[in-house]
Amino acid sequence: MIKIKNLNFHYDNRQVLHDINVELSAGSITGLIGPNGAGKSTLMRCMAGLEQPTDGMVLLNGTPILDNPRKSFAQLGYLPDIFGLPEGLTVVQCLTYAAKSRGLPDNQLAQAVSETLQLLGLSNKVYEKVNALSRGQKQRVGIGQVIVHQPKFLLLDEPASGLDPEARHELSLLLLKLKTQGMTMLVSSHILSELDEYCTHMLVIKNGQIQAHQALHDEQQNSHQTLLLKFFRLPENGINQIQQIDLIKNIESKPDGVWVQLAQGENNRVALIRELVARDLPLSEVQTVKTSLLQSYQDSLNIRKG
């Protein structure tokens, strides 16, 4: 879908991005994370065709994005971290202007704007002026302006900044809806718990270099699964008994229960439960533990240090 090849970027004599090579899968939502000054916004601007790389290129469906900017922009949507809306215009005027500026023909405007309003949950705010909207509603209008032309790829830089918890949750639901419609997204945010709600992939950048790019919550990407075992009352030799089960690769006793790691597969989980019952261990609950985006991020930085 979109591919970055050997991309370097300088501001004057300072190199901001170093040999970036990334390919984002169609239909994915990738969380772009890293510390302040890591180069996240610069990378997104290069991907949006708003910055000229010093070296390398961004390919959209196999074609360099800057070879035909107008054609590329018709397939892209980009919302920067700081954006402005004309306070005196109504919601429908904002979306209509955005659609026309992105080349939608007049006979498609009404339907495109109507569908976008419905998707955003703003159908009851059609004729409200921007200055009468809440922060969350303005954010949705901003997103509406960059999706009204139904782009294939969407770039969002800190879209949840300044939003309250309810508005952030609504944003998460919106992005999941866009994903079901086939849109590919790259979302930059410092709120990792929020990214965890909808991201399928993680892209970590630090000091202008890619540290990690991996899938999240995908059992097929890992050879092991982690389970949390809870017991009514584990006997003194309980941990030793569990350790003797051949299925288990690693085991750790924690305050919330016993964490074990074993090979992927439902059959392995069932076999483990049978073995625990056969040993008369008072098992009360088994939970599959999914690694959070925060843990994946920390792990990626630790791997690089090692």
C-alpha positions in Angstrom: 0.0 0.0 0.0 2.5 2.6 1.1 6.2 2.0 1.3 9.2 4.1 2.4 12.5 3.4 0.9 15.9 4.6 2.2 14.4 7.9 3.3 16.7 10.5 4.9 15.7 14.0 5.9 17.7 17.1 7.0 16.7 20.4 8.5 19.6 22.6 7.4 22.6 20.7 8.6 20.7 18.5 11.2 19.6 15.1 10.1 16.2 14.3 11.5 15.4 11.0 9.8 18.0 8.2 9.1 17.5 5.6 6.4 13.8 4.9 7.0 12.5 1.7 5.4 8.9 0.8 6.2 6.0 -0.8 4.5 2.5 -0.5 5.9 0.0 -3.3 5.1 -3.3 -2.4 3.5 -6.2 -2.3 6.0 -3.9 -1.9 9.1 -3.9 0.7 11.8 -0.3 1.4 12.8 0.5 3.4 16.0 3.6 5.6 15.4 5.2 6.1 18.8 8.4 7.5 20.2 9.6 10.3 22.5 9.3 14.0 21.6 11.7 15.1 18.9 12.0 11.5 17.6 11.0 12.6 14.0 7.3 11.4 14.1 5.7 14.5 12.6 8.5 14.9 10.1 8.0 11.4 8.9 4.3 11.9 8.5 4.8 15.1 6.6 7.2 13.3 4.2 4.6 10.5 3.8 1.9 13.1 3.1 4.1 14.7 0.4 4.5 18.0 2.3 8.2 17.6 2.8 10.9 16.7 0.2 13.2 14.0 1.6 16.9 14.6 1.3 17.3 11.0 -0.1 14.9 8.1 -0.7 11.2 8.2 -1.5 7.7 7.4 -0.4 5.8 5.0 -2.7 2.0 4.9 -2.9 0.8 1.8 -4.7 4.2 1.5 -6.2 4.5 5.1 -7.5 6.6 7.8 -5.9 4.2 10.1 -4.1 5.8 13.3 -5.5 5.8 12.1 -9.1 2.1 13.1 -9.4 1.2 15.0 -6.3 -2.4 15.7 -7.3 -3.1 12.1 -8.0 -1.4 11.0 -4.8 -3.3 13.6 -2.6 -6.6 12.2 -4.0 -5.7 8.9 -2.2 -4.4 10.5 1.0 -5.8 12.2 4.0 -3.5 14.0 6.5 -4.5 15.7 9.7 -1.6 17.5 11.5 -1.4 17.8 15.3 -2.4 21.5 15.1 -5.0 22.4 12.5 -7.4 25.3 12.1 -11.1 25.4 11.2 -12.9 28.5 9.9 -14.9 29.6 13.0 -17.6 31.3 11.0 -18.4 28.4 8.7 -20.9 25.6 9.4 -20.0 22.0 9.6 -21.5 21.2 6.2 -19.6 24.2 4.6 -16.3 22.9 6.0 -16.8 19.4 4.6 -18.1 20.7 1.3 -15.1 23.0 0.9 -12.7 20.1 1.8 -14.4 17.8 -0.7 -14.3 20.3 -3.6 -10.6 21.2 -2.8 -9.8 17.5 -3.1 -11.3 17.3 -6.6 -14.7 15.6 -5.9 -17.1 16.4 -8.8 -20.1 18.5 -8.0 -22.5 15.6 -8.6 -20.8 13.6 -5.8 -20.5 16.3 -3.2 -23.9 15.9 -1.5 -23.6 12.2 -1.0 -20.0 12.3 0.1 -20.7 15.0 2.7 -23.9 13.3 3.9 -22.1 9.9 4.4 -19.2 11.6 6.2 -21.5 13.5 8.6 -23.3 10.2 9.4 -20.0 8.4 9.9 -18.8 11.2 12.2 -22.0 11.3 14.2 -22.5 14.9 13.3 -25.8 14.7 11.3 -27.5 16.8 14.0 -24.8 19.5 13.7 -25.0 20.1 10.0 -25.7 23.8 10.2 -23.9 24.5 13.5 -21.0 27.0 13.1 -17.5 25.7 14.1 -17.3 28.2 17.0 -20.3 26.6 18.7 -18.8 23.1 18.6 -17.0 21.2 21.5 -13.4 20.3 21.3 -14.3 16.7 20.4 -16.7 17.8 17.7 -14.1 20.1 16.1 -11.7 17.2 16.0 -14.3 15.1 14.2 -14.9 17.9 11.7 -11.1 18.0 11.1 -11.0 14.3 10.5 -14.1 14.6 8.3 -12.2 17.1 6.1 -9.5 14.6 5.4 -11.7 11.6 4.8 -14.6 13.1 2.9 -13.0 12.2 -0.4 -12.6 8.6 0.8 -8.8 8.3 0.7 -7.2 4.9 0.9 -4.5 6.0 3.4 -5.0 8.2 6.4 -2.3 10.0 8.5 -3.3 11.4 11.9 -0.8 13.3 14.0 -1.9 13.3 17.7 -5.7 13.2 17.0 -6.6 12.6 20.6 -4.7 15.6 22.0 -6.8 17.7 24.3 -9.8 15.3 24.2 -11.6 14.1 27.3 -11.9 10.3 27.9 -15.3 10.1 26.3 -14.2 11.9 23.2 -11.1 9.7 22.9 -13.3 6.6 23.1 -15.5 8.0 20.4 -12.4 8.6 18.3 -11.3 5.0 18.8 -14.7 3.7 17.6 -14.5 6.0 14.5 -11.1 4.8 13.5 -12.3 1.2 13.8 -15.2 2.0 11.5 -12.8 3.5 9.0 -10.7 0.3 9.2 -13.7 -1.9 8.4 -14.2 0.3 5.3 -10.7 -0.7 4.1 -8.8 2.4 5.1 -5.1 2.1 6.1 -4.0 4.4 8.9 -0.9 5.7 10.6 -1.7 7.3 13.9 0.8 9.2 16.1 0.0 9.5 19.8 1.6 9.7 23.2 -1.5 8.1 24.7 -0.5 4.4 24.4 -3.5 3.1 26.2 -5.7 4.8 23.6 -3.7 3.4 20.7 -4.0 0.0 22.3 -7.8 0.1 21.6 -7.5 0.1 17.9 -4.0 -0.4 16.5 -3.0 -3.6 14.7 0.7 -2.7 14.4 3.3 -0.6 16.2 6.0 1.5 14.6 8.6 2.8 17.1 10.9 5.6 16.2 13.7 7.2 18.3 16.4 9.7 17.3 15.1 9.6 13.7 15.6 5.8 13.4 13.1 3.0 13.3 13.4 0.8 16.4 10.7 -1.7 15.8 7.8 -2.4 13.4 5.6 -5.3 14.4 2.1 -6.7 14.6 0.1 -6.5 17.9 -2.3 -8.9 19.5 -1.7 -11.4 16.7 -1.2 -15.0 17.9 0.0 -16.0 14.5 3.0 -13.7 14.9 4.3 -15.4 18.0 5.3 -19.0 18.7 4.2 -18.8 22.4 1.1 -17.8 24.4 1.0 -16.5 28.0 -1.7 -17.7 30.4 -2.7 -16.5 33.8 -3.7 -19.4 36.1 -5.7 -18.7 39.2 -6.3 -21.2 42.0 -8.6 -21.4 44.9 -5.7 -22.2 47.2 -2.5 -23.5 45.8 -0.6 -26.1 48.0 2.9 -25.4 49.1 4.3 -27.7 46.4 1.9 -26.3 43.8 4.5 -24.3 41.8 6.8 -27.3 41.7 4.0 -29.5 40.4 3.2 -27.0 37.6 6.9 -26.7 36.7 7.0 -30.4 36.1 4.4 -30.2 33.3 6.2 -30.6 30.0 3.9 -28.2 28.1 5.2 -25.2 30.1 8.1 -23.2 28.8 8.3 -20.6 31.5 6.5 -20.0 34.8 6.3 -17.1 37.2 4.4 -16.7 40.4 2.8 -13.2 40.7 0.3 -11.6 43.2 -2.5 -12.1 40.7 -1.8 -15.7 40.0 0.7 -18.0 38.2 1.9 -16.8 34.7 2.9 -19.6 32.4 4.1 -19.6 28.8 3.5 -22.5 26.4 3.3 -23.1 22.6 0.5 -21.5 20.7 -2.8 -23.4 20.1 -6.1 -24.1 21.7 -5.1 -27.8 22.0 -2.1 -26.8 24.3 -4.4 -24.8 26.5 -6.8 -27.7 26.9 -4.0 -30.2 27.5 -2.6 -27.9 30.2 -6.0 -27.6 32.0 -6.4 -31.4 31.9 -2.9 -31.9 33.4 -3.6 -29.4 36.2 -6.9 -31.2 37.0 -5.2 -34.6 36.9 -2.7 -33.3 39.5 -5.6 -32.2 41.8 -4.6 -28.6 41.7 -7.6 -26.3 42.6 -7.7 -24.4 39.3 -10.4 -21.6 39.3 -9.7 -19.6 36.2 -7.5 -19.4 33.1 -6.9 -16.1 31.3 -5.0 -15.5 28.1 -2.6 -12.6 28.6 -2.2 -10.2 25.7 0.9 -7.9 25.7 -0.1 -4.3 25.9 1.3 -1.7 23.4 3.2 -0.1 26.3 4.9 -3.4 27.1 5.7 -4.0 23.4 7.1 -0.5 23.2 9.3 -1.0 26.2 10.4 -4.4 25.0 11.4 -2.9 21.6 13.6 -0.3 23.3 15.2 -2.9 25.6 16.0 -5.1 22.6 17.7 -2.2 20.9 19.8 -1.5 24.0 20.8 -5.1 24.3 
